[in-house]
Amino acid sequence: MQKTFLKFIVFELVERIARYRLLLNECDDALQKSAPGLKQSLHAAADELEARFLSQKPLLNKLFSESTAGSKQAPAGLEPLIDEIHARLGQISRLLIHLKPLEVEAETLLFLKDILPAELIKEAGEQSVFLSPEGEADIWAQHLLPNVLVDTLSILQKNNPLGWVGLTRGFSRHLLENASSLEALKLDLLKSEKKKHTGVTEELVESLLRHAVSLRLVGPAYYFHALSDAVFTHDEAFLHFVEPALFFGLNHQNFTHKSLVIMHEACERSKPSSDGENAVLPLTEETLANVFRAIEKLIPTKYAFQEKHMERAIQLQERLSQGVMLSSSPMYPVEEVAEVLESTRHREDFSIYAPLAMLTEYPHTPREIVNAGWLHKMERGPVWLYTILNEPHPEGFSKVSDLLSYQDHLLRKSIEVSEVHRVLVCGG
């Protein structure tokens, strides 16, 4: 893998280790009362995961070294470590889902309410979310009851709004099964690609359409989230076929940001080889344009993550490093209000209410807040990874755990306050 891409994946792994520790701290009191032996074993497992990760510190530090030849290429030997630790986290998390104190957060449902408006999902019924083991979302996600969409959330992402963006899986699957326009598009695509002998299958087309629906609903945050999931689950079809299509979709919807370009280019240079008779050729730009136009017709603009939302997310990302809530922003910059005040305050008919009205704030949507969080993490993640590798243990992991805990709280509180603000302004 290329260094930039591997830094992204390694930090995603580190974050999951830190979140496991945070979950244990959350239910420590309950475990101490009911199962002190289990508590001790779970904390010992956290120690082992951190120690196993840091045992490869010399190799991991080469990710930040520019002195070797071919410096953009990552050192070999890290991918088995990633697989080993992620598999271990999956095993441990099967125990965590049975701990009663760990439940879906109320803000998760506010996030879903923003992404999946009632008018858009009225035929689907209630949206339900269940906590699942790490890495097993696709196994658990299924229709358990008629007309009830079931989505699963990795228990390690329970408190993390940035990890909630995958909660569109059930709805995208429902659309693909029930929207005649998508079914017709799928059949046309398969017929066209079969003539070209590109190796595209029905499963690949369905996967692309589901991801495209999620991208339309959530925006660039979904791209980052889906990319990390694909690496951990070894979904080579996503990396070779879906990822280029999603990057095209980002540009098609005018979502531009340096982090998107950097990650796409790093992913391109990190993909496993796909030579041979079974290699799948990517769709043409004309075909991809038709795919995303069909998704746009299916999901109207008022329900989609739009260019204006992306602009707000970019403006909001700096607030996280400053520890400022992202729930709302003033209608006008303070400087502009000051100019109006200065230019009008000497008039005989001056009224303070006009400049005060300019200070009115508008609430941000959970989607804007979460996209801002992802952009911030993409920028700061390598710095946080470097901190863990170059601070004495356990200070490095402790610092990043505290940072993640604080950021989770800030994002969740921002989502909660934005909903209160929205209700006050819009009346429900």
Summary of the structure (lengths in Angstrom):
residues: 428
radius of gyration: 23.2
end to end distance: 48.3
largest distance: 82.1
contacts: 1345
relative contact order: 0.11
helix: 68%
strand: 5%
